[in-house]
Amino acid sequence: MLSDPMAVSKTALRCSCPKILRRYVLTLERIYNILGTQEESTSDQIAMPTNLPPEYFEVERRYRAAKSPAEKIACLHELLGTIPKHKGTDKLRADLRRRLSKLKTSPQARKSASRRESAFHIDKEGAGQVVVVGPTNVGKSALVATLTNTTPEVAASPYTTWKPTPGMMPMENIQIQLVDTPPLDRNFVEPELLNLIRRSDLILLVVDLQTDPVQQVEDTIALLQEHRIVPRRLKDRYTEERRLTFIPLLVLANKNDDESTDENFEIFRELLEDDWPLLPVSAATGRNLERLKQVVFERLEIIRVYSKRPRREPELSAPFVLKKGSTVAEFAGKVHQDFLERLKAVRVWGSVAVYDGQMVRRDHVLHDGDVVELRI
């Protein structure tokens, strides 16, 4: 780094050519200012964490290629959704939020905000996005309020919920996103609500065990099918490709408050024509809600895999969430692209390992709770 130009100018004042001296000092001052600005810019750069998933780099590529503010904002939302949340990514997430805030307040973004923003566009967070649907006044909002940290409006009167409300449901050491939704009504269905359901990973259909639950199930399923949203268990009935969306579905019989209502649930089960997956619950008393968390985890068909550094204990508080059937290679790519490209050896601790620290290949299928040590 050059010395202070003011110090240089004092030394140069003894020179016998004042005009040349002044030009020389001004030149030094300009160079000093430019280099100082570059140093400040470099110091503001954020070090890239080493455990970003492959999806991050793909979305980042689209972000750099995006032309309009709307495209860049959408990509930034996706980037934030792909970054694992821990101390190593705090600075990166803060930087992305700053960029997002700057874009949203730009004149171009404000000009088209009314056309672009929608309450029904909810970014996915956590281990999966689960939409809670059903007719009016069955207790959807009460369930979401009980299971998550959100506070949707809950009332005995019908049609209380007019826009979706997301919240995070803890399930052991992961978080699953639940989205409370407006009631599904044949008289009017918000198209954007249907799009939200199509993007989800699981549908929880809530019915009122005390008020004709059979009719509620049949009407809701029929309404979804009319809009090409089909429970995945019915996929075999559709032999032709009709641009359908198949999503796993679980029926929750709410208001099963205590043992006195168990007979109502058994009658409900017998009267249903199809063998729907059912779970009796109660938002009022909390009955079976812990069981519900486990069933949601199973229906999402995901597993938790823990990373381990050589000669260190595994990081059991921050699992990587993968789809069932994922391999060591897919886990390595989720940790960081370098591990996928330069992977030399893998050791696994888990229920299906023959012994602790078993050496496995890239195509080894992982299971929930496995601990993996990657070496490059």
Residue pairs with C-beta under 8 A, 6 or more apart in sequence:
1 35
1 39
2 28
2 31
2 32
2 35
4 32
5 25
5 28
5 29
5 32
8 25
8 28
9 21
9 25
9 28
12 21
12 24
12 25
13 21
15 21
46 91
46 92
46 95
47 91
48 92
49 83
49 88
49 89
49 92
50 88
50 336
50 338
51 84
51 88
51 89
51 307
51 335
51 336
52 82
52 83
52 84
52 89
52 336
52 337
53 82
53 84
53 333
53 334
53 335
54 333
54 334
54 337
54 340
55 82
56 79
56 82
56 83
57 337
59 75
59 78
59 79
59 82
60 75
60 79
62 71
62 75
63 72
63 75
63 76
63 79
66 72
66 74
66 75
68 108
69 103
69 106
69 108
69 109
69 112
70 109
70 112
70 116
72 103
73 100
73 103
73 104
73 109
76 96
76 99
76 100
76 103
77 100
77 123
78 123
79 96
80 93
80 96
80 97
80 100
80 123
81 123
81 124
81 125
83 89
83 92
83 93
83 96
84 318
84 320
85 93
86 318
103 109
104 110
104 113
118 192
119 163
119 164
120 163
120 164
120 190
120 192
120 193
120 195
120 196
121 192
121 196
122 129
122 164
122 166
122 179
122 196
124 177
124 199
124 201
125 166
125 168
125 175
125 177
126 168
126 174
126 175
126 176
126 177
127 171
127 174
127 175
127 176
127 297
127 300
127 302
127 321
128 176
128 177
128 201
128 202
128 296
128 300
128 302
129 177
129 179
129 199
129 200
129 201
129 202
130 169
130 176
130 177
130 178
130 179
130 200
130 201
130 202
130 203
130 204
130 296
130 300
131 164
131 178
131 179
131 181
131 196
131 197
131 200
131 202
131 203
131 204
132 140
132 143
132 144
132 178
132 179
132 180
132 181
132 204
132 206
133 140
133 181
133 184
133 197
133 203
133 204
133 205
133 206
133 220
134 140
134 183
134 184
134 205
134 206
134 207
134 216
134 220
135 183
135 184
135 185
135 207
135 208
135 216
135 219
135 220
136 158
136 159
136 183
136 185
137 156
137 157
137 158
137 183
137 208
138 206
138 207
138 208
138 211
138 216
138 254
139 206
139 208
139 254
139 255
139 283
139 284
140 161
140 180
140 181
140 183
140 206
141 152
141 153
141 154
141 160
141 161
141 165
141 180
142 154
142 254
142 283
142 284
143 206
143 252
143 254
143 281
143 283
144 150
144 152
144 165
144 167
144 178
144 179
144 180
145 151
145 152
145 154
145 167
145 283
146 283
146 286
146 289
147 167
147 169
147 178
147 289
147 292
147 293
148 167
148 168
148 169
148 178
149 167
149 168
150 165
150 166
150 167
150 168
150 180
152 161
152 165
152 167
152 180
153 160
153 161
154 160
158 183
159 182
159 183
161 180
161 181
161 182
161 183
162 182
163 182
164 179
164 180
164 181
164 182
164 193
164 196
165 179
165 180
166 177
166 178
166 179
166 180
167 177
167 178
167 179
167 180
168 175
168 176
168 177
168 178
169 175
169 176
169 177
169 178
169 293
169 296
170 293
171 293
171 294
171 296
171 297
173 304
173 316
173 317
173 318
173 319
174 297
174 304
174 319
174 321
176 293
176 296
176 297
176 300
178 204
179 196
179 200
181 193
181 196
181 197
182 190
182 193
184 193
184 220
184 223
184 224
186 219
186 223
189 223
189 227
194 227
194 229
197 203
197 224
197 229
197 247
198 229
198 245
198 247
200 247
201 247
201 248
201 300
202 247
202 248
202 249
202 250
202 296
202 299
202 300
203 224
203 231
203 247
203 248
203 249
203 250
204 249
204 250
204 252
204 296
205 217
205 220
205 221
205 249
205 250
205 251
205 252
206 252
206 254
207 213
207 216
207 217
207 220
207 251
207 252
207 253
207 254
208 216
208 254
208 255
209 253
209 254
209 255
209 256
209 261
209 264
209 265
209 268
209 280
210 255
210 261
210 264
213 253
213 268
214 268
214 271
214 272
217 251
217 272
217 276
218 273
221 231
224 230
224 231
228 242
228 243
228 244
228 245
229 244
229 245
229 247
230 238
230 244
230 245
230 246
230 247
231 246
231 247
231 248
231 249
231 276
232 246
232 247
232 248
232 249
233 248
233 249
233 276
233 277
234 246
235 246
238 244
248 299
248 300
248 301
249 276
249 277
250 277
250 278
250 279
250 295
250 296
250 299
251 276
251 277
251 278
251 279
252 278
252 279
252 280
252 281
252 292
253 265
253 268
253 278
253 279
253 280
253 281
254 281
254 282
254 283
255 261
255 282
255 283
255 284
256 262
256 264
256 265
256 280
256 281
256 282
256 287
256 288
257 282
257 284
257 285
257 287
258 282
258 285
258 287
261 280
262 280
265 278
265 280
268 278
269 278
272 278
277 299
279 288
279 291
279 292
279 295
280 287
280 288
281 287
281 288
281 289
281 292
282 288
282 289
283 289
301 323
301 324
302 321
302 322
302 323
302 324
303 321
303 322
303 323
303 324
303 326
303 366
303 367
303 368
303 369
303 370
304 319
304 320
304 321
304 368
304 369
305 319
305 320
305 321
305 322
305 326
305 331
305 366
305 368
305 369
305 370
305 371
305 372
306 314
306 315
306 316
306 318
306 319
306 320
306 369
306 370
306 371
306 372
307 314
307 315
307 320
307 335
307 371
307 372
307 373
307 374
308 314
308 315
308 349
308 371
308 372
308 373
309 373
310 373
310 375
314 349
314 371
320 331
320 334
320 335
322 330
322 331
322 334
322 366
325 365
326 365
326 366
327 362
327 363
327 364
327 365
327 366
328 343
328 346
328 348
328 360
328 361
328 362
328 363
328 364
328 366
328 372
329 340
329 343
329 362
329 363
331 366
331 372
331 374
332 339
332 340
332 343
332 346
332 362
332 374
333 339
333 340
335 374
338 376
339 374
339 376
342 376
343 362
343 374
343 375
343 376
344 375
344 376
345 359
345 374
345 375
346 359
346 360
346 361
346 362
346 364
346 372
346 373
346 374
346 375
347 357
347 358
347 359
347 360
347 372
347 373
347 375
348 357
348 358
348 360
348 364
348 366
348 370
348 371
348 372
348 373
349 356
349 357
349 358
349 370
349 371
349 372
350 366
350 367
350 369
350 370
350 371
351 367
351 369
351 370
352 367
353 360
353 370
357 373
366 372
